[in-house]
Amino acid sequence: MSKKVVLITGGSSGIGKSIGIYLTAQGYKVYGTTRNKAKYPNFNDFNLVELDVRKTETIAQAVSYVVAQEGSIDVLVNNAGVGITGPIEETPDEEIVNAFNINLNGPIHLMKAVLPQMRKQKNGLIINITSIAGYMGLPYRGIYSASKGALELVVEAMRMEVKDFGVHITTVAPGDFATNIASGRYHAPLLEDSAYKIPYGNTLQVMNEHVDSGEDPIQVAKMVFKIMNTKKPKVHYRVGAFMQKFSLFLKKILPDKTYEKLLLNHYKL
């Protein structure tokens, strides 16, 4: 029996790399993507192909390449993403558009690109890495929350649209994990004359502390592996610290203003 073929966007670092290494060790044929392959001349954990989720032509080329090499794409892991923080009022329009292009439009374009092949195979699995932040509007992370939350809803719709093709689509929402996302995150600058200077600065500090003390990304890799070996995946999965997952339960049962007050206290606002 041939190895299952897995394509992971954003596979050169962070959660994507962790998933790729773990699945390779489990016997899968893994292809990870990166925007610039030349930056990783000594990368040999698994295959790397160039792909920018903002550019549909690179998506088509990468998908065609993997299919030409392996004859199939059994699993797509939409992992590539970008962090973005700042007061929405002061966040540049082009950065908002960029975040949605990477976190929402990119995964949609990838799903559209692999679906014809999966439909031809009469089977396939698409796992979209979202975020627990996508279940709530977080202060100074509103654009990030919105882009990840929108992807959760897109998946709910697409699952029903592709159910007759033997293709399963799901999401995995991580909490805070110890990765390099903070270094690659777009930060709206702390402006000296900004009305948001003090609260935004305090919130940034809390966010960075959470990432620095985050969980091991191997937990996300193990969740992906578990889903790949589940006959009928659920609509949504969450992985992370207990309190982060528990916060989703609290959002369901608490009045909106009570939950909002919890968030304000958490971020010292």
N, C-alpha and C positions, 0 to 999 in steps of 0.2 A: 504494500500500500504506500502511495507517494505521500510525502510530507505536505501538510496543509500550508498554504502560502498566506502570510500576513503582511499587510502594508500599514505602516505606522507613520503618520505625519508628525513632524517635529521630533524625529527619532534620534537626533545627535546629542541630546542632553536632557537632563531633568527626568521627569516622569516617563517621557517617551523612550529614552535610552534604557531606563530601568525595565520597562515593559519588554523592550526588544531583547535585552540580555536574558531576562527570565524565560521568555518564550523560546529563544534559541536553545537554552539549556534543557527545555522540555521536548526538544526535537522538531520544532516548527521551522519552516523556511521564512526568515524575516527580512523584509526590506523596510528600511527607515528612510525618511526624507529629511532633507536640509536645504535651505535656500542657497547655500554656497558650499559645494562639496570640497572645493580647494582649501577651505579652512580646516579640514580634517584629514590631512594626508596620511596619518598613521592610524586612522580608525579601522579596526578590524573585528569589532564585536559582532557585526552582522553587515549585510549589504546596505550601502547608502546610495540613494539616487537624489538628484536635484529636483526640487519642487518648491514653488512659492504659491501658497494657497490663495494669494490675491491675484494670481495670473492663470487664467483658465488654460492657456496654451501649454504651460508647464505641467499642469495637472493631466491633461490629455496625453502628453508625451510620456510622463512617468507611468501612468496606468498602462499605456500601450507597451512600454518597455517591459514591465513586470509580466504582463500577459504573454508577450513574445518569449520571454525567458522561461516561464514556468507553465504556461498554458491555462492558468487560472489565478484568480484572487479570491481566496476563501474567506478572509477576514480583513476588514478595514477598521483601523483604530484611528479615529479623528482626534488627535491629541494636540496638534499645533495650536497655540493660543498666545495671547499677549495680555499682560496686566496693564491697567490704566487707573490712575488715581487723580483726584483733584476736585475742587468745587465745579459743578457742572457749568456754572455761569462763566468760569474762567478757563475752562478746558477748550483749547483751539478746535475749531470745527474739523480740521483735517485729521486731528488725532482721534476724534470721535468716529469719523468715517473709517479710518484705518482699523480701529478696534473692532468695529462691526464687520469689516471686510475679512479680518483674520478669524475672529471668534464665531461668527455666524455664517456669513456668505461663503467663506472658505470651506467649512464642513459640508454645506449644502452642495457646492460645486463638486466636491469629492464624491459625495453620495450619488449625484447624478452621473458622474463619470464611471463609477464601478457597477451601477445597477444593470446596464445592458449585459455585461459579462456574467454577473451573478444570476440574472434571469435566464441566460443561455445555459448556465450550469444547473439551474433549478435549485440552487442553494447558495447561501451566503450569510454572513453576519457582519453588521456594522455597529461598532461600539463608539459612541461619542463621549469624549471626556469633557464634562461640563464643570460645575463647581457648586458647592453648597451655597456660595454667595449668590448663585442664580435663583435661589428660592426666596430671596428677600432683597429689598432695596437698602443697601448699606451706605451710610454717609461717606461721602468722598470716594465711593466706589460705584456710584450709580450706573455709569456707562458699562463697567465690567459686569455688574449684576444683570443689567438689561440684556447684554449680548449673550451671556450664558443662559439666562432664563428663556430667552427667545429660542435658543437651540433646543431646550427641553420641550417646548411646545411644538416645534417643527417635527421633532422625533415622534411625539404622540400622534401627529397627523400622518406622517409617512409610514409608520408601522401599519396603519390600517390600509393604506394605499397599496402596499407591497405584499400583503399577507398571502395572496394567492400565488406568489412566485417562489415560495420556499425561502424567502429572505427575511431575516429577523433584524430589527433595529432597536437599539437600547441606549441608555445613557449611564455613565458612571460619574457621580458628583463627588470629587474629593474635597476634603476640608483643607487645612493648612498642612503642607508637606515641606520638608527641608529640601528645597530645590533652588535653582538660580533664577526663579521667576522674578524675584524682587529686583535683581540687577538689570533685567531686561524690561522691566515695567516702565511705562511712560508716567512720569510724575509731572503734573502741572506745577510750575515753579511756585515756591512760597514767596509771594510778592510782599515787599515791605509795607506797601500802602493798601494791602488787601483787607477787606472786611472779614475775611476768613482766616487770616494769618495764624492766630492762636489755636482755634479749634482744629483747623486742617493740620497744623504741625503736630498737635497732640495725637490726632488720629493716625498720621503717618508713623509715628513712633510705636503705637500699639500694633499696627499692622506688621511692621518689620520685625517686632519681637515675636509675633506669632509664627511668621515664616521661619525665623531663625531657630525656633524651638519646635518646629513642626515634626510630624510623624515621618517615618521612613517610607519613601516612595515605593518600596518593594510591596507594600500593602496594596497599592493600586494595581501593580503587576499581577499579584495573586488573585485579585478580584477579576481582572480581565481573563485570566486563565480559567477561573471558576465559571465565568459566563460562557466562555468558549466550549466548555464541557457540560453546558446545561441545554437540555433538549428544547425547552420553551422559555427563553429569557424573559424576565419581567420587563416592565416599561422603564423603570428607573432603579438604579442602585446608588447607594451612598457609602462612602468609605472615609474614615477619619476618626478623630478623637470623639469620645462618648458625648461630651458636652456640645460639640459642634453638631452632631447628628440629633441630639436631644433638643437643640434649639429649633429644629424643623417641627418637632412634635409640639413644642410650646407655641409656635406660630399658628398651628392649626387650632389649638384649644383656647388661646388667650384672646381677649379683645384687642383690636388693632392698636389702640393707644397704649395699652398695657405693654404690649410687645415692643412698641416704639420706645417706651420709657426704659425697658431693659437694654435696648441697643444704645440709647443715649448714655446710660450709666456705664455700659461696657466700654464705650469709646471715650468716656470722661468728657462728655459734651454738655 
